[in-house]
Amino acid sequence: MPRIGVEQSLTNVEEALKSMGYDVVQIRSEEDAKSCDCCIVTGQDNNIMGISNTVTEGSVIEASGLSAEEICQQVQHRLNQ
C-alpha cells in the first residue's frame, strides 16, 4: 500500500486516508516526506523568497479549500496513473 504523508494539522484527512487502508505518516520534517508516495500539505508554509527544494518524488497535494473526501479522491487519482 502506498505511503501518504500528511501535515500534522490535517487530522481529518489523515483519518480518512487510514480508513481507506493507506499507510499514513505525519510530516514533521523533510525526512518524513522523503519516503512518501504522495504528500498532503496545507500550503500555509509557502516559501516567501520563492525558493523551494524538492524532497519527494511523489505527488504533492495542497489541501487548502478541499474537503477530506476531495483530497482522498485526488490521492487515488494520482496514485492510479
BALOBA-1460 file (C-alpha; in Angstrom, 3 decimals):
// residues 81
<rec num="1" residu="m" x="0.000" y="0.000" z="0.000"/>
<rec num="2" residu="p" x="1.327" y="3.461" z="-0.861"/>
<rec num="3" residu="r" x="2.698" y="5.653" z="1.915"/>
<rec num="4" residu="i" x="0.967" y="9.025" z="2.297"/>
<rec num="5" residu="g" x="2.478" y="11.940" z="4.218"/>
<rec num="6" residu="v" x="0.052" y="14.375" z="5.844"/>
<rec num="7" residu="e" x="0.823" y="17.642" z="7.636"/>
<rec num="8" residu="q" x="0.040" y="17.486" z="11.344"/>
<rec num="9" residu="s" x="-2.906" y="19.908" z="11.246"/>
<rec num="10" residu="l" x="-4.844" y="17.762" z="8.741"/>
<rec num="11" residu="t" x="-6.105" y="15.125" z="11.169"/>
<rec num="12" residu="n" x="-9.440" y="14.654" z="9.348"/>
<rec num="13" residu="v" x="-7.560" y="13.851" z="6.124"/>
<rec num="14" residu="e" x="-5.194" y="11.531" z="7.993"/>
<rec num="15" residu="e" x="-8.115" y="9.595" z="9.491"/>
<rec num="16" residu="a" x="-9.936" y="9.369" z="6.133"/>
<rec num="17" residu="l" x="-6.860" y="8.001" z="4.358"/>
<rec num="18" residu="k" x="-6.193" y="5.483" z="7.152"/>
<rec num="19" residu="s" x="-9.798" y="4.245" z="6.872"/>
<rec num="20" residu="m" x="-9.125" y="3.607" z="3.168"/>
<rec num="21" residu="g" x="-6.169" y="1.400" z="4.099"/>
<rec num="22" residu="y" x="-3.290" y="3.748" z="3.257"/>
<rec num="23" residu="d" x="-0.075" y="3.802" z="5.281"/>
<rec num="24" residu="v" x="-0.251" y="7.372" z="6.645"/>
<rec num="25" residu="v" x="2.565" y="9.254" z="8.380"/>
<rec num="26" residu="q" x="2.622" y="12.775" z="9.750"/>
<rec num="27" residu="i" x="5.041" y="15.129" z="8.030"/>
<rec num="28" residu="r" x="7.116" y="16.864" z="10.688"/>
<rec num="29" residu="s" x="10.313" y="17.315" z="8.673"/>
<rec num="30" residu="e" x="11.768" y="16.863" z="5.196"/>
<rec num="31" residu="e" x="12.940" y="13.396" z="6.215"/>
<rec num="32" residu="d" x="9.336" y="12.283" z="6.806"/>
<rec num="33" residu="a" x="8.331" y="13.349" z="3.289"/>
<rec num="34" residu="k" x="11.183" y="11.581" z="1.503"/>
<rec num="35" residu="s" x="9.706" y="8.102" z="1.869"/>
<rec num="36" residu="c" x="6.162" y="9.065" z="0.799"/>
<rec num="37" residu="d" x="4.429" y="8.301" z="-2.487"/>
<rec num="38" residu="c" x="2.168" y="11.319" z="-2.002"/>
<rec num="39" residu="c" x="2.169" y="14.278" z="0.425"/>
<rec num="40" residu="i" x="-0.748" y="16.401" z="1.603"/>
<rec num="41" residu="v" x="0.187" y="19.922" z="2.705"/>
<rec num="42" residu="t" x="-1.798" y="22.913" z="3.929"/>
<rec num="43" residu="g" x="0.055" y="25.405" z="1.760"/>
<rec num="44" residu="q" x="0.421" y="27.737" z="4.738"/>
<rec num="45" residu="d" x="4.187" y="27.314" z="4.801"/>
<rec num="46" residu="n" x="4.800" y="28.706" z="1.308"/>
<rec num="47" residu="n" x="8.341" y="29.976" z="0.943"/>
<rec num="48" residu="i" x="8.263" y="33.767" z="0.900"/>
<rec num="49" residu="m" x="11.526" y="34.055" z="-1.036"/>
<rec num="50" residu="g" x="10.337" y="31.725" z="-3.773"/>
<rec num="51" residu="i" x="12.978" y="29.108" z="-3.002"/>
<rec num="52" residu="s" x="11.819" y="25.517" z="-2.870"/>
<rec num="53" residu="n" x="13.673" y="22.262" z="-2.528"/>
<rec num="54" residu="t" x="12.120" y="19.056" z="-3.801"/>
<rec num="55" residu="v" x="12.404" y="16.362" z="-1.158"/>
<rec num="56" residu="t" x="9.997" y="13.775" z="-2.549"/>
<rec num="57" residu="e" x="9.478" y="12.175" z="-5.932"/>
<rec num="58" residu="g" x="5.782" y="11.659" z="-5.120"/>
<rec num="59" residu="s" x="2.809" y="13.906" z="-5.797"/>
<rec num="60" residu="v" x="2.117" y="16.885" z="-3.564"/>
<rec num="61" residu="i" x="-1.483" y="17.935" z="-2.962"/>
<rec num="62" residu="e" x="-2.283" y="21.318" z="-1.444"/>
<rec num="63" residu="a" x="-5.279" y="20.876" z="0.850"/>
<rec num="64" residu="s" x="-6.469" y="24.478" z="1.039"/>
<rec num="65" residu="g" x="-10.106" y="24.765" z="0.011"/>
<rec num="66" residu="l" x="-10.575" y="20.993" z="-0.355"/>
<rec num="67" residu="s" x="-12.622" y="18.634" z="1.806"/>
<rec num="68" residu="a" x="-11.129" y="15.417" z="3.169"/>
<rec num="69" residu="e" x="-13.185" y="13.492" z="0.595"/>
<rec num="70" residu="e" x="-11.855" y="15.590" z="-2.299"/>
<rec num="71" residu="i" x="-8.286" y="15.090" z="-1.084"/>
<rec num="72" residu="c" x="-8.799" y="11.314" z="-0.864"/>
<rec num="73" residu="q" x="-10.137" y="11.323" z="-4.436"/>
<rec num="74" residu="q" x="-7.071" y="13.234" z="-5.637"/>
<rec num="75" residu="v" x="-4.759" y="10.786" z="-3.850"/>
<rec num="76" residu="q" x="-6.479" y="7.824" z="-5.510"/>
<rec num="77" residu="h" x="-6.358" y="9.513" z="-8.912"/>
<rec num="78" residu="r" x="-2.673" y="10.429" z="-8.693"/>
<rec num="79" residu="l" x="-1.551" y="7.051" z="-7.397"/>
<rec num="80" residu="n" x="-3.505" y="5.127" z="-10.044"/>
<rec num="81" residu="q" x="-1.946" y="6.927" z="-13.035"/>
